[in-house]
Amino acid sequence: MRPLTGAPGDLWQVPELGPSLGRMSDPPLEGQAGPLNARLDDIRLRLVTDVFDLAGAGRGFVAAGDPGGAVASLNRVSWLTVWEKAVAAAAERLSSAITARFEDAAAESRYPRKRLRAAFPTAGDTRAIAARLGAGGGPFVAALDELEQAAHHVTGHRGDVVADSAAAWQAALAATARRLEAAWIALEEAALAEQRVWHAEIERVRRWRLPRWPLWLLTLSILGGAAYLGLVLGGYVPVPPPLAGFAEFWWHRL
């Protein structure tokens, strides 16, 4: 196999990844925020930008005559880092939206503040949300494993890039981008499911009403006490010792 170090650009290039990323580069669309209105478009576009930055760095290495640096800049760790950053940001976005919607619902129903704090997503809940959002990234991680294997074949024993294996690495790179799109679509679906689950809990808080039985009990107690006092002062029932002084005062005023 021929080493490719110092090869001209027509023999070595980092492929354009935009077409492989599919609709990840699309502008934000209305009506896809979910029941909690937690939009992830900016996170998606930030992920695309990060991927383009990786590709741009790779092209910079190629322009400098270092194709091996391009392979290293687009390695498994680099892809995983930008993906995990996006997953964590999406989980934080959902967690913040959930907390805000709980606040709105509690303000509407006057839900007790102490009980409301217990309903907020905790740091553990946010980590669990992130795990569920990233669960659809399995095929993407598998593609990264294949990319890593292709990179090992591309790099020769002395770190030179082997021309016969470069095309396989480029194909693996494009496949990784396609799997990233699929992983993001799965993340969006998981985010919608997550919003629906929390939306049900938020609506329970919104529908909460202050229990009425204490008010009725207090009202009946007051009415009953007033009726009994009227019977005592009217002479219909014996005057109990605690009310004797008040009864004498009342009768002397009549």
C-alpha positions as CSV (number, residue, x, y, z in Angstrom):
1,M,0.0,0.0,0.0
2,R,1.3,3.5,-0.9
3,P,1.8,6.0,1.8
4,L,0.0,9.3,1.2
5,T,2.0,11.7,3.3
6,G,2.4,14.9,1.3
7,A,-0.1,13.8,-1.4
8,P,-1.8,16.4,-3.4
9,G,-5.4,17.5,-2.6
10,D,-7.0,15.5,-5.4
11,L,-5.7,12.3,-3.8
12,W,-6.7,13.1,-0.3
13,Q,-9.6,15.2,1.1
14,V,-12.0,15.3,4.0
15,P,-15.4,14.8,2.4
16,E,-18.2,17.3,2.7
17,L,-20.3,16.1,5.6
18,G,-23.3,18.4,5.1
19,P,-25.2,16.0,2.7
20,S,-24.6,13.1,5.1
21,L,-26.0,15.1,8.0
22,G,-29.3,15.3,6.2
23,R,-32.0,17.5,7.8
24,M,-29.8,18.3,10.8
25,S,-28.8,21.5,9.0
26,D,-32.4,22.5,8.4
27,P,-33.6,25.8,9.9
28,P,-35.8,25.7,12.9
29,L,-39.4,24.5,12.2
30,E,-42.5,25.7,13.9
31,G,-44.8,23.4,15.8
32,Q,-42.2,20.8,16.9
33,A,-41.4,22.1,20.4
34,G,-43.5,19.5,22.3
35,P,-46.0,20.1,25.0
36,L,-43.5,21.9,27.2
37,N,-42.3,24.1,24.3
38,A,-38.7,23.0,24.9
39,R,-37.0,23.7,21.6
40,L,-33.8,22.0,20.7
41,D,-33.1,23.6,17.3
42,D,-30.2,25.7,18.6
43,I,-28.6,22.7,20.2
44,R,-28.9,20.8,16.9
45,L,-27.4,23.6,14.9
46,R,-24.6,23.9,17.5
47,L,-23.9,20.2,17.0
48,V,-23.8,20.6,13.3
49,T,-21.4,23.6,13.7
50,D,-19.1,21.5,15.9
51,V,-19.0,18.7,13.3
52,F,-18.2,21.3,10.6
53,D,-15.4,22.6,12.9
54,L,-14.0,19.1,13.2
55,A,-14.0,18.7,9.4
56,G,-12.5,22.2,9.0
57,A,-9.7,21.3,11.3
58,G,-9.1,18.1,9.3
59,R,-9.0,20.1,6.1
60,G,-6.5,22.4,7.7
61,F,-4.2,19.5,8.4
62,V,-4.6,18.3,4.8
63,A,-3.6,21.8,3.5
64,A,-0.6,21.7,5.7
65,G,0.5,18.3,4.2
66,D,-0.5,16.3,7.3
67,P,-3.4,13.9,6.3
68,G,-2.6,11.9,9.4
69,G,-3.5,14.9,11.5
70,A,-6.9,15.1,9.7
71,V,-7.6,11.5,10.6
72,A,-6.7,12.2,14.3
73,S,-8.8,15.4,14.4
74,L,-11.9,13.4,13.3
75,N,-11.4,10.5,15.5
76,R,-13.9,8.6,17.7
77,V,-13.2,10.8,20.8
78,S,-13.8,14.0,18.9
79,W,-17.2,12.8,17.6
80,L,-18.3,11.5,20.9
81,T,-17.3,14.7,22.7
82,V,-19.6,16.9,20.5
83,W,-22.4,14.3,20.7
84,E,-22.3,14.0,24.4
85,K,-22.2,17.8,24.8
86,A,-25.3,18.1,22.7
87,V,-27.1,15.4,24.7
88,A,-26.2,17.1,28.0
89,A,-27.4,20.4,26.7
90,A,-30.7,18.9,25.6
91,A,-31.2,17.3,29.0
92,E,-30.5,20.6,30.7
93,R,-32.9,22.4,28.4
94,L,-35.7,19.9,29.2
95,S,-35.0,20.1,32.9
96,S,-35.1,23.9,32.9
97,A,-38.4,23.8,30.9
98,I,-39.9,21.3,33.2
99,T,-39.0,23.4,36.3
100,A,-40.4,26.5,34.6
101,R,-43.7,24.8,33.7
102,F,-44.1,23.5,37.3
103,E,-43.6,27.0,38.5
104,D,-46.3,28.3,36.2
105,A,-48.7,25.5,37.1
106,A,-48.2,26.1,40.8
107,A,-48.7,29.8,40.5
108,E,-52.1,29.1,38.8
109,S,-53.3,26.5,41.3
110,R,-51.5,27.9,44.4
111,Y,-49.9,24.6,45.0
112,P,-47.9,24.5,48.3
113,R,-44.3,25.6,47.7
114,K,-42.8,22.9,49.9
115,R,-44.5,20.2,47.9
116,L,-43.6,21.9,44.7
117,R,-39.9,21.7,45.3
118,A,-40.1,18.0,45.7
119,A,-41.7,17.8,42.2
120,F,-38.8,19.6,40.5
121,P,-36.3,17.5,38.5
122,T,-33.2,16.8,40.5
123,A,-29.6,16.5,39.2
124,G,-30.2,12.7,39.2
125,D,-33.4,13.2,37.1
126,T,-31.4,15.3,34.6
127,R,-28.8,12.6,34.3
128,A,-31.5,10.1,33.7
129,I,-33.1,12.3,31.1
130,A,-29.7,12.6,29.4
131,A,-29.4,8.8,29.4
132,R,-32.8,8.3,27.8
133,L,-32.1,11.0,25.2
134,G,-28.8,9.4,24.3
135,A,-30.2,5.8,24.2
136,G,-30.9,6.1,20.5
137,G,-27.2,6.8,19.7
138,G,-26.2,3.1,19.6
139,P,-25.9,2.9,15.8
140,F,-23.9,6.1,15.9
141,V,-21.4,4.7,18.4
142,A,-21.2,1.5,16.3
143,A,-20.3,3.7,13.3
144,L,-17.6,5.4,15.4
145,D,-16.1,2.0,16.1
146,E,-16.0,1.3,12.4
147,L,-14.5,4.7,11.8
148,E,-11.8,4.0,14.3
149,Q,-11.0,0.7,12.6
150,A,-10.8,2.4,9.2
151,A,-8.5,5.0,10.8
152,H,-6.1,2.3,12.0
153,H,-6.0,0.9,8.5
154,V,-5.4,4.3,7.0
155,T,-2.4,5.0,9.2
156,G,0.7,2.9,8.4
157,H,3.3,1.7,10.9
158,R,5.2,4.9,10.8
159,G,2.1,7.2,11.0
160,D,1.9,7.7,7.2
161,V,-1.5,7.7,5.6
162,V,-2.0,4.8,3.2
163,A,-3.7,5.8,-0.1
164,D,-5.5,2.5,-0.6
165,S,-7.3,2.8,2.7
166,A,-8.1,6.5,2.6
167,A,-11.3,5.9,0.6
168,A,-12.5,3.5,3.2
169,W,-11.9,6.0,5.9
170,Q,-13.8,8.7,4.0
171,A,-16.7,6.3,3.5
172,A,-16.7,5.5,7.2
173,L,-16.6,9.2,8.0
174,A,-19.7,9.9,5.8
175,A,-21.5,6.9,7.4
176,T,-20.7,8.3,10.9
177,A,-22.4,11.6,9.9
178,R,-25.5,9.7,8.6
179,R,-25.7,7.8,11.9
180,L,-25.4,11.1,13.8
181,E,-28.5,12.3,12.0
182,A,-30.3,9.2,13.0
183,A,-29.1,9.5,16.6
184,W,-30.4,13.1,16.7
185,I,-33.8,12.1,15.3
186,A,-34.0,9.5,18.0
187,L,-33.0,12.1,20.6
188,E,-35.8,14.4,19.4
189,E,-38.4,11.6,19.6
190,A,-37.1,10.7,23.1
191,A,-37.4,14.4,24.1
192,L,-41.0,14.5,23.0
193,A,-41.8,11.4,25.0
194,E,-40.0,12.9,28.0
195,Q,-42.1,16.1,27.7
196,R,-45.3,14.1,27.6
197,V,-44.4,12.2,30.8
198,W,-43.6,15.4,32.7
199,H,-46.5,17.3,31.2
200,A,-48.9,14.8,32.9
201,E,-47.2,15.6,36.2
202,I,-47.3,19.3,35.6
203,E,-51.0,19.2,34.7
204,R,-51.7,17.3,38.0
205,V,-50.1,20.3,39.8
206,R,-52.1,22.7,37.7
207,R,-55.4,20.9,38.5
208,W,-54.7,20.8,42.3
209,R,-57.1,22.7,44.5
210,L,-56.9,23.6,48.2
211,P,-58.9,21.0,50.2
212,R,-62.3,22.4,51.2
213,W,-63.0,20.2,54.2
214,P,-61.0,22.4,56.7
215,L,-63.0,25.4,55.5
216,W,-66.3,23.6,55.9
217,L,-65.3,22.2,59.3
218,L,-64.4,25.7,60.5
219,T,-67.7,27.1,59.2
220,L,-69.7,24.4,60.9
221,S,-67.8,24.9,64.1
222,I,-68.5,28.7,64.1
223,L,-72.2,28.2,63.3
224,G,-72.5,25.5,65.9
225,G,-70.8,27.6,68.5
226,A,-72.9,30.6,67.7
227,A,-76.1,28.5,67.9
228,Y,-75.1,27.1,71.3
229,L,-74.2,30.5,72.6
230,G,-77.6,31.8,71.5
231,L,-79.4,28.9,73.4
232,V,-77.3,29.6,76.5
233,L,-78.0,33.4,76.5
234,G,-81.6,32.8,75.7
235,G,-82.0,30.6,78.8
236,Y,-82.9,27.5,76.8
237,V,-79.9,25.4,78.1
238,P,-78.0,25.6,81.4
239,V,-75.1,28.0,81.5
240,P,-71.8,26.2,81.7
241,P,-69.4,27.5,84.3
242,P,-66.9,29.0,81.7
243,L,-69.7,31.2,80.3
244,A,-71.3,32.2,83.6
245,G,-69.5,35.6,83.8
246,F,-70.3,36.4,80.2
247,A,-73.9,35.4,80.6
248,E,-74.4,37.6,83.7
249,F,-72.8,40.5,81.9
250,W,-75.0,40.0,78.9
251,W,-78.2,39.7,80.9
252,H,-77.5,42.8,82.9
253,R,-77.2,44.8,79.7
254,L,-80.7,43.8,78.5
